[in-house]
């Protein structure tokens, strides 16, 4: 039994160490860290999808424990001509508030698809491109944890924090275009704009479809 508990403890300690090393690498040198991981130096780092999901878990904990939802919802601004529509919008806001980060997973395939078109001469394959954007989204979620903690202590900061998160997401795309794909400034700007526009359009389609499903649920 002692051996089992020791093995579990070592596994947890190993995960914590890998997570800390991954955060350190992504904060100090994100693109260099991603390239290092892609080139095979992976033993001391956590997998990109685990890094992403772990930070989602941290966000969900902070969001629920500090009741961030109460800060973000303003029923007075959600008025609608239809009670049915109003009910669906409330459900939508609650789901996006609690689980919205899961929708960010949709960004990964969209980014990979757009990258294949805009960077046809890239030496990276689709899996490596997915690794890059997943790590970038993961570190954005990491910073979002602290922004939510600040919002819990100072409620008006919530809306500022949302804008900072959007800015970090844009910065992630620009940084990958500039350094990961080794583009010049001009190409970085217009290609980043296309990628961001494609992501926004795709996310709107996904969220609109999800909204329509909620409306149909409310009708039943």
C-alpha positions as a LaTeX table, in Angstrom:
\begin{tabular}{lrrr}
\hline
Residue & $x$ (\AA) & $y$ (\AA) & $z$ (\AA) \\
\hline
Unk1 & 0.00 & 0.00 & 0.00 \\
Unk2 & 2.83 & 2.39 & 0.82 \\
Unk3 & 4.32 & 1.71 & $-2.59$ \\
Unk4 & 1.00 & 2.60 & $-4.26$ \\
Unk5 & 0.67 & 5.87 & $-2.36$ \\
Unk6 & 4.30 & 6.70 & $-3.09$ \\
Unk7 & 3.73 & 6.09 & $-6.80$ \\
Unk8 & 0.64 & 8.33 & $-6.79$ \\
Unk9 & 2.56 & 11.04 & $-4.96$ \\
Unk10 & 5.43 & 10.85 & $-7.41$ \\
Unk11 & 3.00 & 11.06 & $-10.34$ \\
Unk12 & 1.32 & 14.16 & $-8.92$ \\
Unk13 & 4.67 & 15.78 & $-8.17$ \\
Unk14 & 5.82 & 15.00 & $-11.70$ \\
Unk15 & 2.73 & 16.61 & $-13.21$ \\
Unk16 & 3.14 & 19.70 & $-11.03$ \\
Unk17 & 6.78 & 20.05 & $-12.07$ \\
Unk18 & 5.92 & 19.67 & $-15.77$ \\
Unk19 & 3.12 & 22.21 & $-15.45$ \\
Unk20 & 5.37 & 24.77 & $-13.73$ \\
Unk21 & 8.09 & 24.29 & $-16.34$ \\
Unk22 & 5.54 & 24.68 & $-19.13$ \\
Unk23 & 4.13 & 27.89 & $-17.65$ \\
Unk24 & 7.64 & 29.25 & $-17.17$ \\
Unk25 & 8.56 & 28.48 & $-20.77$ \\
Unk26 & 5.34 & 29.94 & $-22.21$ \\
Unk27 & 5.63 & 33.14 & $-20.17$ \\
Unk28 & 9.32 & 33.83 & $-20.81$ \\
Unk29 & 9.81 & 32.56 & $-24.38$ \\
Unk30 & 6.59 & 31.21 & $-25.86$ \\
Unk31 & 7.60 & 30.65 & $-29.50$ \\
Unk32 & 11.06 & 29.30 & $-28.62$ \\
Unk33 & 9.42 & 26.98 & $-26.09$ \\
Unk34 & 6.92 & 25.69 & $-28.69$ \\
Unk35 & 9.69 & 25.10 & $-31.22$ \\
Unk36 & 11.71 & 23.26 & $-28.59$ \\
Unk37 & 8.73 & 21.04 & $-27.78$ \\
Unk38 & 8.05 & 20.32 & $-31.46$ \\
Unk39 & 11.71 & 19.46 & $-32.01$ \\
Unk40 & 11.50 & 16.67 & $-29.46$ \\
Unk41 & 12.43 & 18.09 & $-26.04$ \\
Unk42 & 9.19 & 17.10 & $-24.32$ \\
Unk43 & 10.01 & 15.03 & $-21.24$ \\
Unk44 & 9.90 & 17.89 & $-18.76$ \\
Unk45 & 6.80 & 19.60 & $-20.20$ \\
Unk46 & 3.10 & 18.86 & $-19.97$ \\
Unk47 & 1.20 & 17.92 & $-23.14$ \\
Unk48 & $-0.41$ & 20.92 & $-24.89$ \\
Unk49 & $-3.98$ & 19.60 & $-24.58$ \\
Unk50 & $-3.42$ & 18.77 & $-20.89$ \\
Unk51 & $-2.00$ & 22.26 & $-20.37$ \\
Unk52 & $-5.08$ & 23.76 & $-22.03$ \\
Unk53 & $-7.59$ & 21.59 & $-20.12$ \\
Unk54 & $-5.81$ & 22.09 & $-16.78$ \\
Unk55 & $-6.06$ & 25.86 & $-17.17$ \\
Unk56 & $-9.72$ & 25.52 & $-18.12$ \\
Unk57 & $-10.19$ & 23.61 & $-14.86$ \\
Unk58 & $-8.49$ & 26.40 & $-12.91$ \\
Unk59 & $-10.74$ & 28.96 & $-14.60$ \\
Unk60 & $-13.88$ & 26.97 & $-13.84$ \\
Unk61 & $-12.86$ & 26.68 & $-10.20$ \\
Unk62 & $-12.19$ & 30.42 & $-9.86$ \\
Unk63 & $-15.33$ & 31.29 & $-11.83$ \\
Unk64 & $-17.53$ & 29.10 & $-9.62$ \\
Unk65 & $-15.85$ & 29.63 & $-6.24$ \\
Unk66 & $-15.80$ & 33.43 & $-6.50$ \\
Unk67 & $-19.17$ & 33.59 & $-8.29$ \\
Unk68 & $-17.81$ & 35.51 & $-11.28$ \\
Unk69 & $-21.09$ & 34.79 & $-13.05$ \\
Unk70 & $-22.87$ & 37.23 & $-10.71$ \\
Unk71 & $-20.47$ & 39.93 & $-11.86$ \\
Unk72 & $-20.89$ & 39.25 & $-15.58$ \\
Unk73 & $-24.68$ & 38.97 & $-15.79$ \\
Unk74 & $-26.72$ & 42.15 & $-15.98$ \\
Unk75 & $-30.37$ & 41.27 & $-16.34$ \\
Unk76 & $-31.41$ & 44.86 & $-17.00$ \\
Unk77 & $-29.31$ & 44.99 & $-20.18$ \\
Unk78 & $-30.67$ & 41.67 & $-21.38$ \\
Unk79 & $-34.23$ & 42.91 & $-21.95$ \\
Unk80 & $-36.02$ & 41.41 & $-24.91$ \\
Unk81 & $-39.35$ & 41.77 & $-26.66$ \\
Unk82 & $-39.96$ & 38.03 & $-26.37$ \\
Unk83 & $-40.02$ & 36.16 & $-23.08$ \\
Unk84 & $-38.96$ & 33.04 & $-24.93$ \\
Unk85 & $-35.98$ & 34.79 & $-26.48$ \\
Unk86 & $-35.10$ & 36.33 & $-23.14$ \\
Unk87 & $-35.07$ & 32.95 & $-21.45$ \\
Unk88 & $-32.80$ & 31.46 & $-24.11$ \\
Unk89 & $-30.40$ & 34.41 & $-23.83$ \\
Unk90 & $-30.13$ & 33.93 & $-20.08$ \\
Unk91 & $-29.35$ & 30.25 & $-20.57$ \\
Unk92 & $-26.82$ & 31.15 & $-23.26$ \\
Unk93 & $-25.04$ & 33.71 & $-21.04$ \\
Unk94 & $-24.86$ & 31.25 & $-18.17$ \\
Unk95 & $-23.44$ & 28.44 & $-20.31$ \\
Unk96 & $-20.90$ & 30.70 & $-22.02$ \\
Unk97 & $-19.91$ & 32.12 & $-18.65$ \\
Unk98 & $-19.34$ & 28.71 & $-17.11$ \\
Unk99 & $-18.11$ & 26.72 & $-20.09$ \\
Unk100 & $-17.21$ & 29.32 & $-22.72$ \\
Unk101 & $-13.53$ & 28.40 & $-22.65$ \\
Unk102 & $-14.43$ & 24.99 & $-24.04$ \\
Unk103 & $-15.68$ & 26.76 & $-27.18$ \\
Unk104 & $-12.13$ & 28.02 & $-27.69$ \\
Unk105 & $-11.29$ & 24.48 & $-28.81$ \\
Unk106 & $-13.02$ & 25.42 & $-32.07$ \\
Unk107 & $-10.19$ & 27.89 & $-32.70$ \\
Unk108 & $-7.62$ & 25.11 & $-33.03$ \\
Unk109 & $-8.88$ & 23.47 & $-36.27$ \\
Unk110 & $-9.78$ & 26.87 & $-37.75$ \\
Unk111 & $-6.27$ & 28.18 & $-37.06$ \\
Unk112 & $-4.68$ & 25.06 & $-38.56$ \\
Unk113 & $-6.86$ & 25.30 & $-41.67$ \\
Unk114 & $-6.16$ & 29.01 & $-42.17$ \\
Unk115 & $-2.45$ & 28.47 & $-41.57$ \\
Unk116 & $-2.24$ & 25.78 & $-44.25$ \\
Unk117 & $-3.65$ & 28.26 & $-46.78$ \\
Unk118 & $-1.74$ & 31.36 & $-45.68$ \\
Unk119 & 1.59 & 29.68 & $-44.91$ \\
Unk120 & 1.87 & 26.98 & $-47.60$ \\
Unk121 & 5.68 & 26.88 & $-47.41$ \\
Unk122 & 5.76 & 26.31 & $-43.66$ \\
Unk123 & 7.90 & 23.41 & $-42.46$ \\
Unk124 & 5.35 & 22.55 & $-39.78$ \\
Unk125 & 2.66 & 19.91 & $-40.26$ \\
Unk126 & $-0.93$ & 20.23 & $-39.06$ \\
Unk127 & $-0.26$ & 18.51 & $-35.73$ \\
Unk128 & 2.62 & 20.87 & $-34.98$ \\
Unk129 & 0.50 & 23.90 & $-35.88$ \\
Unk130 & $-2.23$ & 22.59 & $-33.57$ \\
Unk131 & 0.37 & 22.18 & $-30.83$ \\
Unk132 & 1.46 & 25.80 & $-31.23$ \\
Unk133 & $-2.01$ & 27.33 & $-31.02$ \\
Unk134 & $-3.07$ & 24.99 & $-28.19$ \\
Unk135 & $-0.14$ & 26.09 & $-26.05$ \\
Unk136 & $-0.89$ & 29.73 & $-26.86$ \\
Unk137 & $-4.54$ & 29.38 & $-25.87$ \\
Unk138 & $-3.45$ & 27.55 & $-22.73$ \\
Unk139 & $-1.26$ & 30.40 & $-21.55$ \\
Unk140 & $-4.04$ & 32.89 & $-22.32$ \\
Unk141 & $-6.29$ & 30.84 & $-20.02$ \\
Unk142 & $-3.55$ & 30.89 & $-17.39$ \\
Unk143 & $-3.51$ & 34.69 & $-17.40$ \\
Unk144 & $-7.31$ & 34.73 & $-17.40$ \\
Unk145 & $-7.28$ & 32.95 & $-14.03$ \\
Unk146 & $-5.51$ & 35.94 & $-12.47$ \\
Unk147 & $-7.73$ & 38.43 & $-14.27$ \\
Unk148 & $-10.79$ & 36.67 & $-12.81$ \\
Unk149 & $-9.25$ & 36.78 & $-9.35$ \\
Unk150 & $-8.75$ & 40.54 & $-9.70$ \\
Unk151 & $-12.37$ & 40.86 & $-10.91$ \\
Unk152 & $-13.54$ & 38.91 & $-7.84$ \\
Unk153 & $-11.82$ & 41.47 & $-5.61$ \\
Unk154 & $-12.73$ & 44.49 & $-7.72$ \\
Unk155 & $-15.90$ & 43.83 & $-9.70$ \\
Unk156 & $-15.68$ & 46.71 & $-12.23$ \\
Unk157 & $-12.41$ & 45.20 & $-13.48$ \\
Unk158 & $-14.32$ & 42.26 & $-14.99$ \\
Unk159 & $-15.11$ & 44.06 & $-18.24$ \\
Unk160 & $-11.55$ & 45.37 & $-18.51$ \\
Unk161 & $-10.33$ & 41.81 & $-17.97$ \\
Unk162 & $-12.50$ & 40.54 & $-20.84$ \\
Unk163 & $-10.86$ & 43.05 & $-23.18$ \\
Unk164 & $-7.40$ & 42.07 & $-21.97$ \\
Unk165 & $-8.18$ & 38.41 & $-22.72$ \\
Unk166 & $-9.35$ & 39.31 & $-26.24$ \\
Unk167 & $-6.13$ & 41.29 & $-26.68$ \\
Unk168 & $-4.04$ & 38.32 & $-25.54$ \\
Unk169 & $-5.82$ & 36.03 & $-28.00$ \\
Unk170 & $-5.05$ & 38.45 & $-30.84$ \\
Unk171 & $-1.44$ & 38.79 & $-29.65$ \\
Unk172 & $-1.10$ & 34.98 & $-29.70$ \\
Unk173 & $-2.09$ & 34.83 & $-33.38$ \\
Unk174 & 0.19 & 37.75 & $-34.30$ \\
Unk175 & 3.13 & 36.26 & $-32.41$ \\
Unk176 & 2.75 & 32.91 & $-34.16$ \\
Unk177 & 2.51 & 34.61 & $-37.55$ \\
Unk178 & 5.59 & 36.73 & $-36.91$ \\
Unk179 & 7.96 & 34.37 & $-35.12$ \\
Unk180 & 6.61 & 30.83 & $-35.54$ \\
Unk181 & 6.09 & 31.24 & $-39.31$ \\
Unk182 & 8.97 & 33.74 & $-39.68$ \\
Unk183 & 6.98 & 36.39 & $-41.54$ \\
Unk184 & 7.94 & 40.02 & $-42.04$ \\
Unk185 & 5.89 & 42.78 & $-40.42$ \\
Unk186 & 3.65 & 43.45 & $-43.43$ \\
Unk187 & 2.82 & 39.78 & $-44.00$ \\
Unk188 & 2.32 & 39.30 & $-40.27$ \\
Unk189 & $-0.29$ & 42.06 & $-40.17$ \\
Unk190 & $-2.46$ & 41.08 & $-43.12$ \\
Unk191 & $-2.22$ & 37.34 & $-42.56$ \\
Unk192 & $-2.99$ & 37.73 & $-38.86$ \\
Unk193 & $-6.02$ & 39.85 & $-39.72$ \\
Unk194 & $-7.30$ & 37.15 & $-42.06$ \\
Unk195 & $-6.78$ & 34.42 & $-39.46$ \\
Unk196 & $-8.49$ & 36.48 & $-36.75$ \\
Unk197 & $-11.42$ & 37.33 & $-39.03$ \\
Unk198 & $-11.78$ & 33.65 & $-39.97$ \\
Unk199 & $-11.73$ & 32.61 & $-36.32$ \\
Unk200 & $-14.28$ & 35.27 & $-35.31$ \\
Unk201 & $-16.60$ & 34.33 & $-38.18$ \\
Unk202 & $-16.33$ & 30.61 & $-37.36$ \\
Unk203 & $-16.94$ & 31.20 & $-33.66$ \\
Unk204 & $-19.99$ & 33.33 & $-34.47$ \\
Unk205 & $-21.42$ & 30.52 & $-36.57$ \\
Unk206 & $-20.83$ & 27.98 & $-33.79$ \\
Unk207 & $-22.34$ & 30.23 & $-31.12$ \\
Unk208 & $-25.31$ & 31.19 & $-33.30$ \\
Unk209 & $-26.02$ & 27.52 & $-33.93$ \\
Unk210 & $-25.76$ & 26.83 & $-30.22$ \\
Unk211 & $-28.12$ & 29.73 & $-29.53$ \\
Unk212 & $-30.68$ & 28.31 & $-31.94$ \\
Unk213 & $-30.54$ & 24.96 & $-30.14$ \\
Unk214 & $-31.23$ & 26.70 & $-26.83$ \\
Unk215 & $-34.23$ & 28.51 & $-28.35$ \\
Unk216 & $-35.64$ & 25.19 & $-29.57$ \\
Unk217 & $-35.11$ & 23.70 & $-26.10$ \\
Unk218 & $-36.98$ & 26.61 & $-24.54$ \\
Unk219 & $-39.87$ & 26.12 & $-26.97$ \\
Unk220 & $-40.36$ & 22.52 & $-25.82$ \\
\hline
\end{tabular}
